[in-house]
């Protein structure tokens, strides 16, 4: 046996690896209290041939003993903004607040977001995500006029260029007030449909919210589109647009997938209001994604020298208990909404575990960065390890959750179609000329 090296042959056995029950459907074994079991994974012709309990497999020509290291399926990142990514050096957030981010990003978009600028920054982001082990990614695209005429063609080109490496989805992003111009919004919905995208809106507690939501749902139904909302990214207890979205889905009889991001204010509301909202969200079949790193950065930033007093995340445990699909995702990277990040979903899961307590027990929380977002994005076979599925997985050094989540795992091995990829990250210097006025 060799040790820890993926052979080029494309046919081998990964022996003595730890797999997790939540992401290995069809594999039965004696799982430990953290959900792990030792297994052997056979790979041939870019696919997983079999997953068997360790010690029960006959080794093929090449076998690798990994000494109990953890293997997870490649990640699915269902909420990002790669059109904004990496503009921080030229347009930082002046005070770390949400409004500071909104104004800075808007100004940069108007001044700098040409097709070339977008393409180079988006490609940089995708190379980073790919190197870290992401297999599928949904990005929101700022689509206020005239930006939609620039960004969507760039997105379509990028999607084709990355096909087979990262499955790329796009969701338009406008404030709910933009729906008031119904002729323009209807054209946008048609444009999104032509790109096989997702219809997305940021909701606020405007007086005509219910009417505007009805029109969003009507366009989604007309064009057969799934929906993706930003909602209640605030500590304002009066922000209840998550509930309004669920109600709109119910009274419109919407049958597509709906993903709602942020939902921060829910964690601040009275228990009876929370229960009412969660019951409606569950009945309407909504899925929710929390963005723990970005919301930790933006929410409760006081600007008066005092310490923030809440985490900015939503009630994922309560949602999950009701059968609501829940996920966590990267959100923004190195832009005014979040000054850090690199589209590394292991970092997201590590931070989510600490912020949201995805532990004691671990249960099936690993699905929040794999199988659950894959289901929301309608990606069959993504986010799991199963016999007959694609051999797309990540081999880590950690042999337990405490080992895996204590280090960056920068030396992880990412395997795609049965072969280890080149994990060289792009150099920030590549973007220097884009940062010059």
VMD Tcl script that draws the C-alpha trace (Angstrom):
set ca {
  {0.00 0.00 0.00}
  {1.06 3.56 -0.70}
  {0.27 6.24 1.86}
  {-1.82 9.37 1.27}
  {-1.21 9.78 -2.48}
  {-3.97 9.62 -5.10}
  {-2.64 7.62 -8.07}
  {-2.98 8.86 -11.63}
  {-4.39 5.55 -12.80}
  {-7.97 6.51 -11.98}
  {-8.57 3.08 -10.45}
  {-7.73 2.60 -6.79}
  {-8.99 1.91 -3.29}
  {-8.97 4.51 -0.55}
  {-8.58 2.30 2.47}
  {-9.12 3.11 6.13}
  {-10.90 6.44 5.67}
  {-13.59 7.99 7.85}
  {-16.92 8.76 6.22}
  {-19.92 10.44 7.79}
  {-23.35 8.87 7.95}
  {-25.13 12.06 6.85}
  {-23.39 12.26 3.46}
  {-23.02 8.56 2.55}
  {-26.53 7.38 1.64}
  {-26.77 3.62 1.21}
  {-23.68 2.85 3.30}
  {-24.40 0.93 6.48}
  {-21.87 0.48 9.25}
  {-21.37 0.89 12.97}
  {-21.13 4.68 13.13}
  {-19.64 6.27 16.24}
  {-21.25 9.02 18.34}
  {-19.98 11.70 15.95}
  {-21.45 9.88 12.96}
  {-18.21 8.44 11.57}
  {-17.32 4.94 10.43}
  {-14.15 3.52 8.89}
  {-14.63 2.60 5.25}
  {-12.91 1.66 2.03}
  {-13.88 3.59 -1.10}
  {-13.20 2.01 -4.49}
  {-12.84 4.36 -7.46}
  {-12.76 3.51 -11.16}
  {-13.29 5.57 -14.32}
  {-14.11 8.73 -12.43}
  {-16.83 7.19 -10.30}
  {-17.22 5.58 -6.90}
  {-17.44 1.83 -7.48}
  {-18.26 0.89 -3.92}
  {-18.16 1.99 -0.30}
  {-17.65 -0.84 2.15}
  {-16.77 -1.19 5.79}
  {-13.01 -1.11 6.33}
  {-11.48 -4.57 6.33}
  {-14.10 -6.15 4.10}
  {-12.81 -5.08 0.68}
  {-10.41 -6.85 -1.61}
  {-7.87 -4.29 -2.78}
  {-7.60 -3.61 -6.51}
  {-4.26 -2.96 -8.19}
  {-3.55 0.18 -6.20}
  {-4.67 0.84 -2.63}
  {-3.94 3.77 -0.35}
  {-4.12 3.55 3.43}
  {-5.22 6.91 4.79}
  {-4.97 6.05 8.46}
  {-8.50 7.07 9.40}
  {-8.51 10.49 7.70}
  {-11.87 12.10 6.98}
  {-13.32 12.15 3.47}
  {-16.25 14.42 2.64}
  {-18.04 15.05 -0.66}
  {-17.16 18.24 -2.48}
  {-18.96 21.31 -1.19}
  {-22.02 23.13 -2.51}
  {-22.01 26.90 -1.87}
  {-25.55 28.18 -2.41}
  {-25.22 31.91 -1.60}
  {-22.33 34.02 -2.89}
  {-21.70 37.35 -4.63}
  {-18.77 36.79 -6.95}
  {-19.69 39.86 -9.01}
  {-18.75 41.96 -5.96}
  {-15.77 39.85 -4.94}
  {-12.32 41.36 -4.30}
  {-13.19 45.03 -4.75}
  {-12.12 45.83 -1.17}
  {-8.69 47.30 -2.10}
  {-10.34 49.94 -4.29}
  {-13.61 50.39 -2.37}
  {-13.46 49.43 1.31}
  {-16.31 49.80 3.76}
  {-15.64 53.10 5.57}
  {-17.15 52.05 8.91}
  {-18.04 48.33 8.72}
  {-21.78 48.98 8.74}
  {-24.45 47.59 6.43}
  {-25.19 51.03 4.97}
  {-21.48 51.64 4.52}
  {-21.30 48.40 2.54}
  {-24.37 49.17 0.46}
  {-23.16 52.63 -0.52}
  {-19.58 51.57 -1.23}
  {-20.57 48.58 -3.37}
  {-23.14 50.63 -5.27}
  {-20.62 53.34 -6.05}
  {-18.06 50.80 -7.24}
  {-20.63 49.09 -9.45}
  {-21.56 52.33 -11.21}
  {-17.95 53.37 -11.69}
  {-16.08 50.14 -12.40}
  {-18.17 47.07 -13.28}
  {-17.33 46.59 -16.93}
  {-17.52 43.18 -18.57}
  {-13.74 42.75 -18.32}
  {-13.61 43.81 -14.67}
  {-16.40 41.40 -13.77}
  {-14.97 38.49 -15.73}
  {-11.54 38.73 -14.17}
  {-12.81 39.01 -10.61}
  {-15.39 36.27 -11.07}
  {-12.83 33.90 -12.55}
  {-10.45 34.64 -9.66}
  {-13.22 33.76 -7.20}
  {-14.12 30.54 -8.99}
  {-10.50 29.40 -9.11}
  {-10.34 29.92 -5.36}
  {-13.57 28.01 -4.72}
  {-12.47 25.15 -6.99}
  {-9.10 24.82 -5.25}
  {-10.82 24.63 -1.85}
  {-13.14 21.83 -2.99}
  {-16.39 23.47 -4.12}
  {-18.26 21.62 -6.84}
  {-21.30 23.88 -7.26}
  {-21.91 27.55 -6.52}
  {-24.82 29.97 -6.79}
  {-23.96 33.63 -7.18}
  {-26.23 36.61 -6.92}
  {-25.77 39.19 -9.66}
  {-26.55 42.86 -9.03}
  {-29.17 43.49 -11.72}
  {-30.22 47.11 -11.32}
  {-30.32 48.86 -14.70}
  {-28.12 48.99 -16.69}
  {-25.89 46.48 -14.89}
  {-28.03 43.50 -15.85}
  {-27.09 44.04 -19.50}
  {-23.42 43.65 -18.57}
  {-23.41 41.05 -15.82}
  {-25.70 38.37 -17.24}
  {-23.75 37.84 -20.49}
  {-20.53 37.65 -18.46}
  {-22.16 35.11 -16.15}
  {-23.32 32.95 -19.05}
  {-19.82 32.95 -20.55}
  {-18.31 32.10 -17.18}
  {-20.78 29.28 -16.60}
  {-19.79 27.63 -19.88}
  {-16.08 28.11 -19.23}
  {-16.39 26.40 -15.83}
  {-18.80 23.65 -16.84}
  {-17.52 20.33 -15.54}
  {-15.43 22.00 -12.85}
  {-17.97 24.12 -10.98}
  {-21.69 23.99 -11.65}
  {-22.50 27.70 -11.65}
  {-25.96 29.15 -11.01}
  {-27.00 32.79 -11.17}
  {-29.72 34.68 -9.30}
  {-30.63 38.26 -10.07}
  {-30.43 40.72 -7.20}
  {-32.50 43.89 -6.89}
  {-34.25 45.65 -4.04}
  {-37.96 44.88 -3.76}
  {-38.72 48.50 -4.66}
  {-37.44 47.76 -8.17}
  {-40.46 45.51 -8.74}
  {-42.68 48.60 -8.77}
  {-41.52 49.23 -12.33}
  {-43.37 46.17 -13.52}
  {-42.47 46.47 -17.19}
  {-38.77 46.63 -16.40}
  {-38.99 43.83 -13.81}
  {-40.89 41.63 -16.25}
  {-38.10 42.12 -18.79}
  {-35.55 41.22 -16.12}
  {-37.48 38.04 -15.26}
  {-37.52 37.11 -18.94}
  {-33.76 37.76 -19.15}
  {-33.14 35.57 -16.12}
  {-35.27 32.83 -17.62}
  {-33.34 32.97 -20.89}
  {-30.15 32.43 -18.87}
  {-31.76 29.54 -16.94}
  {-31.21 31.50 -13.76}
  {-33.06 32.08 -10.50}
  {-35.30 35.05 -9.74}
  {-33.94 36.93 -6.74}
  {-35.04 39.95 -4.71}
  {-34.02 41.72 -1.50}
  {-37.09 42.29 0.68}
  {-37.64 45.20 3.05}
  {-40.68 46.15 5.11}
  {-42.09 48.55 2.52}
  {-45.83 49.40 2.70}
  {-46.64 47.54 -0.54}
  {-44.51 44.46 0.22}
  {-47.34 41.97 -0.20}
  {-48.34 43.40 -3.59}
  {-44.74 43.38 -4.78}
  {-44.20 39.82 -3.60}
  {-47.29 38.74 -5.51}
  {-45.81 40.13 -8.68}
  {-42.46 38.41 -8.05}
  {-44.23 35.10 -7.57}
  {-46.37 35.68 -10.66}
  {-43.28 36.18 -12.81}
  {-41.57 33.15 -11.31}
  {-44.63 31.03 -12.09}
  {-44.91 32.46 -15.61}
  {-41.30 31.62 -16.48}
  {-40.92 28.46 -14.40}
  {-38.23 29.99 -12.17}
  {-37.09 29.12 -8.68}
  {-36.83 31.99 -6.18}
  {-34.02 33.27 -3.96}
  {-34.60 36.06 -1.44}
  {-32.41 38.17 0.82}
  {-34.60 38.84 3.85}
  {-34.43 40.63 7.21}
  {-30.68 41.24 7.28}
  {-31.13 43.45 10.32}
  {-31.66 43.37 14.07}
  {-34.95 45.27 13.67}
  {-37.63 43.22 15.41}
  {-40.25 44.69 13.07}
  {-38.57 43.06 10.03}
  {-40.85 40.10 9.25}
  {-40.45 39.69 5.51}
  {-39.53 36.00 5.96}
  {-43.07 35.42 7.19}
  {-44.46 37.54 4.35}
  {-42.53 35.46 1.80}
  {-43.90 32.24 3.29}
  {-47.44 33.62 3.23}
  {-47.02 34.76 -0.38}
  {-45.76 31.30 -1.37}
  {-48.82 29.70 0.22}
  {-51.47 31.96 -1.24}
  {-49.85 31.86 -4.68}
  {-49.64 28.08 -4.61}
  {-45.97 28.25 -5.62}
  {-44.44 24.85 -6.38}
  {-40.85 25.82 -7.20}
  {-37.88 25.93 -4.84}
  {-37.49 28.97 -2.60}
  {-34.29 29.79 -0.76}
  {-34.27 32.66 1.76}
  {-31.00 34.07 3.05}
  {-30.02 35.84 6.28}
  {-33.30 36.10 8.27}
  {-31.32 37.69 11.12}
  {-34.17 39.57 12.78}
  {-35.97 36.31 13.56}
  {-33.50 35.66 16.38}
  {-34.59 38.93 18.05}
  {-38.35 38.43 17.93}
  {-40.74 37.18 20.66}
  {-41.19 33.43 20.86}
  {-44.83 33.38 19.76}
  {-43.99 35.42 16.64}
  {-41.07 33.13 15.89}
  {-43.24 30.02 16.17}
  {-45.87 31.50 13.86}
  {-43.23 32.37 11.26}
  {-41.52 28.98 11.42}
  {-44.82 27.13 11.07}
  {-45.58 29.10 7.90}
  {-42.05 28.64 6.53}
  {-42.31 24.88 7.05}
  {-45.77 24.69 5.48}
  {-44.66 26.71 2.46}
  {-41.63 24.48 1.91}
  {-39.03 27.26 2.10}
  {-35.33 26.55 2.62}
  {-33.13 28.94 4.60}
  {-29.43 29.73 4.33}
  {-27.49 31.51 7.05}
  {-24.32 33.45 6.22}
  {-22.50 33.29 9.53}
  {-19.26 35.06 8.64}
  {-20.74 38.04 6.82}
  {-23.49 38.56 9.37}
  {-21.03 38.29 12.24}
  {-19.06 41.06 10.51}
  {-21.96 43.43 9.74}
  {-24.60 42.89 12.41}
  {-24.58 44.85 15.67}
  {-21.57 46.89 14.62}
  {-22.11 49.89 16.85}
  {-19.55 52.48 15.83}
  {-19.42 53.92 19.35}
  {-16.59 51.87 20.76}
  {-18.86 49.31 22.40}
  {-18.82 45.56 21.85}
  {-21.38 43.76 19.64}
  {-23.80 41.66 21.68}
  {-25.35 39.19 19.28}
  {-24.12 36.90 16.51}
  {-26.36 37.91 13.62}
  {-27.34 34.37 12.66}
  {-30.84 32.97 12.35}
  {-32.58 30.12 14.15}
  {-31.28 27.15 12.19}
  {-31.76 24.62 14.99}
  {-35.43 25.53 15.41}
  {-35.92 25.45 11.64}
  {-34.24 22.09 11.23}
  {-36.39 20.65 14.03}
  {-39.45 21.51 11.90}
  {-38.05 19.85 8.80}
  {-37.08 23.13 7.13}
  {-34.02 22.58 4.88}
  {-31.16 24.72 6.22}
  {-27.73 25.53 4.85}
  {-24.77 27.82 5.48}
  {-22.78 29.52 2.73}
  {-19.92 31.92 2.00}
  {-21.79 35.10 1.03}
  {-19.42 37.98 0.22}
  {-15.63 37.82 -0.08}
  {-13.23 40.77 0.21}
  {-15.80 43.41 -0.61}
  {-17.56 46.11 1.46}
  {-20.02 43.57 2.91}
  {-17.27 41.30 4.23}
  {-13.61 42.27 4.23}
  {-12.36 38.68 4.40}
  {-13.11 35.18 3.11}
  {-11.97 33.06 0.18}
  {-14.99 30.91 -0.77}
  {-13.60 28.11 1.38}
  {-16.59 26.12 2.56}
  {-14.54 24.31 5.17}
  {-13.89 27.70 6.77}
  {-17.62 28.44 6.55}
  {-18.50 25.15 8.22}
  {-15.81 25.61 10.86}
  {-17.11 29.08 11.72}
  {-20.73 27.93 11.61}
  {-19.94 25.10 14.02}
  {-18.55 27.60 16.51}
  {-21.12 30.36 16.00}
  {-24.24 28.22 15.57}
  {-23.18 25.19 17.65}
  {-23.22 22.48 14.98}
  {-21.91 20.04 17.57}
  {-22.83 17.99 20.63}
  {-24.30 16.28 18.69}
  {-22.90 16.77 15.20}
  {-25.93 14.87 13.90}
  {-26.43 15.58 10.18}
  {-25.15 19.16 10.15}
  {-22.52 18.32 7.47}
  {-25.44 18.26 5.04}
  {-25.69 22.05 5.48}
  {-22.70 22.51 3.14}
  {-23.30 19.51 0.91}
  {-26.54 17.61 0.30}
  {-29.04 20.22 1.50}
  {-27.87 23.10 -0.73}
  {-27.51 20.60 -3.58}
  {-31.19 19.75 -3.18}
  {-32.19 23.42 -3.13}
  {-30.17 23.96 -6.32}
  {-31.68 20.84 -7.97}
  {-28.30 19.15 -8.38}
  {-28.86 15.40 -8.31}
  {-25.92 13.42 -6.99}
  {-24.06 16.44 -5.63}
  {-23.11 16.70 -1.97}
  {-23.01 12.97 -1.23}
  {-20.66 9.99 -1.49}
  {-22.40 6.97 -2.93}
  {-21.67 3.92 -5.02}
  {-22.27 4.80 -8.66}
  {-21.82 8.52 -8.05}
  {-19.07 10.80 -9.28}
  {-15.72 10.47 -7.53}
  {-15.72 14.09 -6.34}
  {-14.51 14.35 -2.76}
  {-12.00 15.92 -0.39}
  {-9.44 14.05 1.68}
  {-8.52 15.87 4.89}
  {-5.77 15.30 7.43}
  {-8.17 15.41 10.36}
  {-9.44 12.11 11.74}
  {-12.16 13.60 13.96}
  {-14.24 16.76 14.03}
  {-11.99 18.37 16.60}
  {-8.94 17.68 14.41}
  {-10.65 18.71 11.18}
  {-12.13 21.94 12.51}
  {-9.09 23.09 14.46}
  {-6.82 23.76 11.47}
  {-7.25 25.37 8.04}
  {-6.50 22.03 6.34}
  {-4.65 23.93 3.62}
  {-3.01 20.66 2.56}
  {-6.30 18.89 1.86}
  {-6.52 16.76 -1.30}
  {-9.37 17.62 -3.66}
  {-10.37 14.79 -6.00}
  {-12.52 15.43 -9.05}
  {-13.62 12.60 -11.35}
  {-11.22 10.32 -9.52}
  {-8.10 12.45 -9.91}
  {-6.43 14.90 -7.56}
  {-6.58 18.46 -8.87}
  {-3.92 21.17 -8.81}
  {-4.89 23.21 -5.73}
  {-2.77 26.27 -6.50}
  {-4.69 29.35 -5.34}
  {-4.67 32.46 -7.55}
  {-2.34 35.27 -6.46}
  {-4.02 38.50 -5.32}
  {-1.42 40.34 -7.38}
  {-3.30 39.22 -10.50}
  {-5.99 41.77 -9.64}
  {-3.67 44.72 -8.86}
  {-4.27 46.55 -12.11}
  {-8.03 46.40 -11.52}
  {-7.55 48.29 -8.27}
  {-5.88 51.32 -9.87}
  {-8.04 54.39 -10.39}
}
mol new
graphics top color blue
foreach p $ca { graphics top sphere $p radius 0.5 }
foreach p [lrange $ca 0 end-1] q [lrange $ca 1 end] { graphics top cylinder $p $q radius 0.2 }
display resetview
